[in-house]
Amino acid sequence: MAVLVLTGCGGDSPSTLDPAGYGARRVEGLWWVLFWISVVIFVEVMVILGWALVFRRRVGTRVRTNDPIRFVALTGAGLPIIILVAVYGLGLRDLAALGDHPDESAVTIDVIGHKWWWEVRYAGTDGVTANEIHIPVDETVRVRLRTDDVLHSFWVPELMPKMDLITGRTNETWLHAERTGSYRGQCAEYCGLQHAHMSLQVVAQPRAEFDAWLTRLAAPAPTPRTEAQRRGQVAFVQGTCAACHTVRGTAANGVVGPDLSDVGARWSLGAGALPNDRGHLGGWIANPQTGKPGNAMPPQPVPAAELPNLIAYLESLK
């Protein structure tokens, strides 16, 4: 029992019991209601069981009641009906609250699920990124969800319950963070080999910082400033990278893989599979199948002499 209790302590895993937004707070409240109902029923059953065992041992016969029909009707039907109706009512109340959508003036984000990464587009702008969503704190943001292949499910436990991405339709949810910070999300519908490595990060920041970030995101990618970065840009545009990826402001306009216009600032590589640092970036370019087996990107035939330049260029895209 002690080991089971300690597994819930500490760590960086997101939890619905640590809500940072109105939606998750609704889920937390319902969870605690169900938890305490379960505790009360468990204690009641254990007390009755203990009483029955002790009573039977003392009298050496079966436990009997004066009115077994009334006892069964009350404890086996009456109380459960009251509890279930009450919980059902609370559930309907919370479902109605979670089903409300923000007004038309709210920031709108389109999230498209791919195997196994998230494409993120900001409606009304040229802003495109991957596996990372920025939102203004203490504002409700509309999120439109669709999938490009199989079923996925969008879930940020500390902000909102999950919402499925279903082939052929667009579902809507919303995010509202009450405090600044980073909140990890995850695909919550098994979608294949790398389902566990289909994570995302939601960054809640003050409105002024969000506006500045979105302006940078929608602008063309930074111009190379060093000779290594310039050589890296040439290697990117003229090599195989441009066939699948886009870098705004360059001739690279591929649409198969994620837009890399801000890849140097992202929190991870491969949707949470690897840290976004120089060593892992070089390994990802050379053979992404090592870090995330089964993903759609093949090993890249980049000459060893050009790989440091390509890394320097990608790191500058912020």
C-alpha angles and dihedrals in degrees: 000000000000091000091050092050093048092053088072095056124101126331131115098268113126116245134197086218090066100058121185097177144044095257095052090044089060090053092047092052092052091046092055092048090054091044095054092043088054092048093051093048092046092051091046092051092047092050092050091046092050092047092050093050093048094044092049092049092051098048097031093226142082122296111253134182128210092234111024094170093056091045093052093044092051101042099029100042115005100053095041091051091052092048095046094047091049093048091045090053092050090048092052090049092053093043090054091050093048091047094062113108128211120254124268093265093063122110106270123208127188114211118191120191120221133172098295115344141055124247112207123197128177110220115237094020139072090243113133129164139149137242092354130086124190119199135174111256120249092016129106112240124197115228120195113199132201137149130233094202131353131007116292133171127220113219131167101172097196093052113027145355117263124278123198125236105220126193113255099015142073119232124194132216134153140226128215121176118193095195136031118261145091121289123193121226132191142194104257099190118076105249106167144286098340099036090124090056096054099101134144139190128227114205116198113197139162114285095251092053091046092051091050091048093049091049090054091045093053094047124087115277117274117278114247112261103187133051091246091053092048092051089046092053090053090050090050098047097040096039133067095282094079092058091071107018138060128218109183114236094028136083090259106107105153117149103189097086135030122301105257099196091117101022093127091065099046122116096233148358122250096015095298098330096113140010115263101242136123097266097047091043091056091048091048092053094047096046119351090177089074094059097036113014116209098023118136097250116097124207111283121234095224113157112246091239092056098043095083089050092050090049091050091052095049091047089055093058100099 
